[in-house]
Amino acid sequence: MTEDQANAVAEALGGEPWNSGGGIWLVRFSRSDGRLVIASDDAVCEYEDEEAFDRGDATTMIVLC
């Protein structure tokens, strides 16, 4: 997703736009239980914590088609 899209999604849903590098923008949602939800233009993934995100170890993934 583009920076503008990430900003719009983050504003609408209460997340934080995040540039993951290479012009790729994501939206991060930090939950009160420490879990992390990441939305891209092709999937929404939940991670147990920041370390699981760094490893790419999603506990739940919804692929957007």
Residue pairs with C-beta under 8 A, 6 or more apart in sequence:
1 9
1 24
1 25
1 26
1 27
1 40
1 41
2 25
3 17
3 19
3 25
5 25
5 41
6 17
6 18
6 25
6 26
6 27
7 17
9 15
9 17
9 27
9 39
10 16
10 17
10 27
13 27
13 29
13 39
14 29
15 27
15 28
15 29
15 37
15 39
16 27
16 28
16 29
16 30
17 25
17 26
17 27
17 28
18 25
18 26
18 27
18 28
19 25
19 26
20 26
24 40
26 38
26 39
26 40
27 38
27 39
27 40
28 36
28 37
28 38
29 36
29 37
29 38
29 39
30 36
31 37
34 48
34 49
35 46
35 47
35 48
35 49
35 59
36 46
36 47
36 48
36 49
36 50
36 52
36 53
37 44
37 45
37 46
37 47
38 44
38 45
38 47
38 53
41 64
42 63
42 64
43 61
43 62
43 63
43 64
44 61
44 62
44 64
45 58
45 60
45 61
45 62
46 58
46 59
46 60
46 61
47 53
47 57
47 58
47 59
48 57
48 59
52 58
52 59
